[in-house]
């Protein structure tokens, strides 16, 4: 079921990476996430998390609505970052989530 167009959405990307490239990829993702979140309308926040064994990185971004997320996906700066950084991954999974329990 697709969330209503006006509800906030969370986009989660999980990347499997080699331990040798983990530190570089994680730092680059953290830097780019902060930079892009400040520039792209509709971004509520971005988190970059990693596993202790340095095998997996998760990027969780919250957006005002599905349209804000879609516009970000087509942003040329965002696409350049995705192509550059995601090429370091051995596998990538991405999903859109909606809030089931409201925060607060």
PyMOL commands that set and color helices and strands:
alter all, ss='L'
color gray80, all
select helices_A, chain A and resi 19-39+66-73+76-86
alter helices_A, ss='H'
color red, helices_A
select strands_A, chain A and resi 9-17+43-50+56-63+89-98
alter strands_A, ss='S'
color yellow, strands_A
deselect
rebuild
show_as cartoon
